[in-house]
Amino acid sequence: MKKRTLAVLILAMMSLAACHSGKEAKKEETPTQESSMSDSQASADGNTEQNSTGTPEEKDKASLEVGVREPYVEGGEKKKFEKRMDAEIGDEIEIRVHYKNLSGVNVENVFVKVDLPNDELEYIDQSARLIRADHQDGLQVESALFDKGINIGNYAPRGDGYIRFRCKVKSIGKGEYGGNLKISATSFDGKYLQSDWAGIQVKNVQKQSNLGQNTEESIATSQGENASVSGENTYGWGDNGGGRRTYTIAEISDGVLGNQIVFNSIEDDDSSLTEEERAQGITTPLTDEREFIGIRDAATGNRGKENVWHIGRVEIEEGKTYIVRMYVHNNNPRGLEAIAKDVTAQFALLDMPNNEEKIVGYISSSNAVPSVVRHSILLKSVDGRPFTLKYVEGSALLENNVYKDGLKLSDELVGDGIKIGYETMDGNLPGCYQYSCCLTIKVEPVFQ
């Protein structure tokens, strides 16, 4: 990019008009609302009375429910099993997996498997017990429950059983999940497959993240991070370099980067544009590229540069589809002489019911400094109800100067991430505005 060239910014304006950013004022959070699940006891005939508000209808033929609580201590208060609970690192928790045959026929060899986040929860050895009509005191369960799964036996119509075990909280989990840990279970009775999960919110997540080291695997908390009043949920920008500096367009044009590859680090309010550029109506695609994730209501249609992309904390509504955008820009102005290698993009969605959910975007490159940058937004339900975010399969697209109508991408963009590029998605991305791109996905909130 030649110094202060009008042509480059015109290209940026034309190709990335649909990525024009808008900001929304931050709003105060409301406490998480939790749905409770009542405890149950096995009776002599193998049935239990399930008083949960989430009781499945008869047509479901079988049910599976996962709940969590503080372990019962003799003489203390016996708490109900809940769908969500708060805990701190070092706390012990009790988990219950409850299976019930709702059909009118016997079922045999019911299979149950539990998935634990092993890096965050430590199973307390020999604590798992299967409780059912013929094992009122509990039958010790083998550790295969957490591997291949186990056979929990045969069940008459309306018969049930449940597995209880304990774990110790030892970590906060992935930083982008804000301390949320997910425990899930699956059952199969030869005909019907059921699944459910429960969640744990690690309350001292902020304490641990402040003490953590900046590594390739641990994204550093930055000055751009925003925290709620309670400190539970954070969102904003970050990287694995401890917080990168920003540059104006003038500094970039003057060669401040040299041969260094840097992603999404331009902060310019257009004050460095020339009068000629202003007369052409040119603006920078984003005034702060560190805030590269935005969201808008799909129903507003594509209005090009008039699209308003919301960042920060954003309210969402039931029944709507939303478009989420990631802007990717190798800031080095040397074009083909400054190619970023192994460029990978990823969206992370948290699949756990909450009245606030975070979307995190990652951009990584093997020869960039820092090698990983991230930005996140926090979505909040208008009425405070818990929800999960459902990715609309097949909706991932890339737009740039080559693929102006959009190139369809793999759904792994919201999984393990995918390599991106300019003409081919080979992980090579040259520097300068004309090679930048936007990635978009669609999501739908599913309310509880």
N, C-alpha and C positions, 0 to 999 in steps of 0.2 A: 504494500500500500504506500503510494507516494505521499509525501507530507501534505496533509490537509486536502486530500483529493475529494472533489465534489462527486465524482463518478461512483466511488465506493459507497458513500452514504446513500446515494440515490438507489444503488443496487440493494442496499440493506433495507431501505424504506419500501421498495417495490416487492421484494421477495418475502419480507417478514411483516407485512402490514397486519396480517391476521394475528400476530403475536404481540400487538401493541398492549402495553400493560396499564392497569388501573389499580388503585389502592383503595382499601376500605379501612375505616377507622376501627381500631381494636375495641372489642366489647368485653364486658365483665363476664366471667364464667359463672355457671350454676353448678351446684354439687351434682355428682353422679347419682342417678336413680338406679336402684338395684331391684331385681325381681327375686322374691324369696321362694324357697322350696321347702316344704315341711318335712320333718323327720318321719320315719315309719318303722314299725317293728313287725317282724315276721310272726305270724300266728301258727298255731299247731297244724292247720290244714293247708299251710303253704301260701296263704294269701296275705296281702297287706292292704291297709287303707291308705291311699295316696291322696293327700289334701292339697297338693301343689296346684297353683293357679294355671300351671302349664300342662295339666293332665291331658294326654292325647285322647282323641275321640276313638270310639270302638272300631271305626273303619281302618284305623292304623294297624290293627292286628297285634302290634307289639310296641313297647315303649322302652326307651333308655334315657336315663337322666343322670347327670353328673352334678354333684354339689360339693361345696367346701365349707369348712368351719374351723374354729379354734378347737383343739382336742378337748374332750370332756375330761374333767378332773373330778374324781369322786368327792362328793360333798359340795361341789361347785355348781354353777349354773349350766344347765344343759342347753346349748344354743342350737338353733335350727341350721340345717344345711342350706346354704345360699348359692345363687349363681355367681356371685362375686363377693370378695372380701378383701379387706386391707391387711397387710402384713409388713413386717420389717425383716431385714436380713438377720438370720439367726433364729427367727420364729419357727415353731413347729406348727404344721397344719394337718387337718384330717380331711381326707377325700372319700366320698362315697359314690359308687357307680351302681345304679339301681335298674335292674331289668325286670319287665313284667310281660307275661303272655296275655294279650287282650283278645286272642282268638277263641273260638269255640272248640278247638281240638288240641290234643297233646302235641307238644313240640319236643324234639330230642336233640341232644348234643349241641346245646346253645354255646356259641363261641363268643368270647369277649376279649378285646385287646385294649389296653390303655397306652396312650402316648403322653409321655412326660417330657418337658424341656430339661433334659438331664444336666445341662450346664448351669441351670438356675435352681433346680429342685433336687435335693438328695433324698432318695428313697430310704426310709428307716428299715433296715433289714428285719425280715420276718414279721413285719407289722400287718401284712395283708391277710384278711380273713374273709371267707365266703360264708354268709349267713342266709339260711333258707329253712324250710319247714323241718327237714331232717338233720339240720346242723344248727340248732338254736344257739349254741355257744360259740359257733364259728369254726370253720375248717381252714387250716392254714393253706394259703395259696402260694404256688410256686412263682419264682421270679420271671418265668416265661410270660406272665401277664403283660409285661412291658416290652416283650420282644416279639414272639410269634403269636402270642395270645394263648388263652386256655379254654378248656371245655368246662362250663359251669353246670352241666347236667341237663336233666329233662324237667319239663314244667307242664302241669295240667292247666286247663283253662283257668284264667285269672290267677294262676300261680306266679310267684316271683321270688327273686333273691337279690341280694346286694353284696358288693365287695367294699370293704373299708380298709384303708391303709393310711399311713402317715408319711409326711415328707418334711424336710427342713429347708427353709429358704436360704440359699447361699449366694445368690447373685441377682442383679436387676434385669438381666437379659439384654437384648439389643437396645442401644440407645434410642433408636427411632421409635421404639414401642413405649417409651416413657415409663418403664417399670411394670408394664402389663405382662403377665405370664399366663399361658393358656394350657389347660389340662383337658385333653379330649379322649373320648372312648368310642368304640365301635362294637356292635353286637350283630350276630348273624345266626338265625335259627333254622337255616336250610332253605328259607323262602324269603324272609324279610330282613333287610339290612337297615340298621338304625345307627345314628350317631348323635353325640351331644358333647358339650364342653362346659367348663366353668373357668372363671378367671380370678387371678390374684393381682392386686395392685400393690407393688412394693413401695411403701411410703417414703423410705429414705433413699429414693433413687437419686435425688439431687445431691445428697451428701456424697454418695459414692462417685458420681460422675465428676464432682469437683476434685476428688482425690485421685482419679484415674490418670494413667499415663497416656500421652499422645502416641499412638502406634498406627500401623497400617489398618489394623482391625478395629481400632477404637477411634471414632471420629471425635475430635476435640470440641468441647463447648466453647463457643465464641462470644465476642461482645455483641454479636447480632442476635443472640438467643433471647427469646422472650419467654417469661415464665408466668403462670397464673398466680393469683394471690396466694394459693395454697402451695405453690411450687411443684404440683404434681405433674402437670402437663406443660411441656415446653415445645416451642416451634421457632423457626427462624433459619438463619443460614449458619453454616459451619464448614469445617474442612479438617483434614488430618495433619495440618501444619500448624495448628494452634491459633489460627485466625490470620488470613492473608490480607495484605494491603491492597488498596484499590488504586486505579489510574484514571486520569482523564483522557479523552480522545487526543488532546494535544500532546500529552506525555507519550502515549502509545505511538503517535505519528512521528515524534521526535526520536524514537528508537530506544526508549528507556528499557525495554525488555531484552534487547540484544537478541541472542539465540534462544532465550528461555521460553518454554511453552507454559502458558497460564490460561486457565479456563474461567470465564464468567467473573472477571475482576474489574470491569470498567464501571466507574461511578461518575456520571456526567449529567448535569441538569440542562445540557444544551448551551450553557453559557460560553463554551469555547467555540461554538459554531461561528462562521463568518457571516456577514450580512448577506452575501450572495447565497449561502446555504439556507439561511432563514427565509429569504425571499422565495426559495424553491419549496418551502414548506417541509424541509427536512428536519426530522427529529431522530434521536438515537432510539433503537428498538426498546431498550430498557434504560431507565435513568440509573438504576442500581442493579447490575447483572447478578449480584449475589442472591437476589430475590427472583430466582428463575422459574419457580413453580407458581402457576396461577390457575384459577378456576372460574368458570362462568356457566350460567344456565343455558343448556343446548337449545331451549325454546326461543331464545333471543335471536337465533340465526347467525350466520356468518356475515358480519358487517365490515370485514377487512380491518383497516387500521382503526375503525371506530369501535371494535370489540373492546369491552372492558373486562379485564382479568383481575379478579379479587385475590388478595393475599392476606396474610395474617390470620385472624380468626374470622371465619365466615359462617353465616347461618344457612342451613339447607332445609329443604322441605320434602315431605313425603310425596311420591308420585312423579318426581321430576328426575330428569337425566342431566348429568353435568359433564362438561368437557374439561379435562385437566391438561394443562400445557406445560411442557418443559422446553426452555430455551437453551440452546447449546452453542457456545462461541469460543473458539480458540482465538485468544486475544492477540497473539503475535501477528504483526502486519505483513510478514514476509511471505505469505501465501504458500506456494509449493516448496519453498525453502525452509518452512517451519511446520512440518507435518507432525501432528500429535499421533502417537502410536497406541494401538490396543484400546481405542476409545470405546468405552462401554457405558450404556445408560440403563437406569433401572428405576421403576416406581415401586415403592413399598407401601402396601395397604395392610392395616391391622384387622384381621378377621376375628373380632371379638366384640360382643355387644357393649356399647357404652353410649352415653349421651354426648360424647365428644370423640372424634376419631381423627387421626393424623394421617396425612399423605406426605410421604417423603420422597424426594427425587435425588438420585445420585448420578454424578458424572465422574468417571475415572479414566486415567490414561497413564501408561507405564513411564512416559518420559515428561510428564507435566509436573510442575511444582506449585502448589501441593498436588499429590497424585489423585486425591479424592476430594471432591467438593459436594456439598449437599445443601438443600433448602427444603423446608417443610411448611405446610399450612395446617391449621387446626379447624376442623369442621364441627359445627355445633348444631344440634337439632333445635328448631324454633320453639317447640313446646316442651323440651327437656326429656323426651322419651329416648330410651336407648335404641341404637341402630347399628347395623354393620354396613360396610361398603361393598357392593357387588360390582366387580369389573365386568363390563359388557364385552363378551368374547368377540374377537375379530375387529375391535374398534381402534387398535393401535395404528397410528399413521406417522409418517415423517414427511415434512414439507421443507424444501429448500429451493435453490435456483434451478436445479435439475428436475425435481419432482414437485412442480408448482401445484398440481392437483392432488398431491399426496401419494406416498408409497406405503402400501400395506406392510406392517411389521408383524413379527411373531408375537404371540401372546406372552412369551417369556419376558417381554418388557416389564411385566408386572410379576415375574417370577424371579429367576436368577439373574435377569438382565441380559441385554443383547449388545453385540458390537454394532456400531453405526459408522457412517462415513459420508462421503460426498456423492460420487457417482455410483459406487458400490459400497455395500455395507461390510467392509473388510477391516474396520477398526482404524483406518487412516483418515485423518481429518486435517486438511491444510488450514493455515491461519488467515485471519482477516474476515471482515463482515460478509463478503460474497460467498463464503463457504459455511456460514452459520446455518442452523436449522432449528425447526420446532418439532417436537414430538408431542402427540396428543393421544389421550385415551378417554373413554367414556366410563363413568361410574354411576351407579344408582344406589341411593340409600334404601336399605331394607329395615323397616321399623319393627320393633318387638310388639 
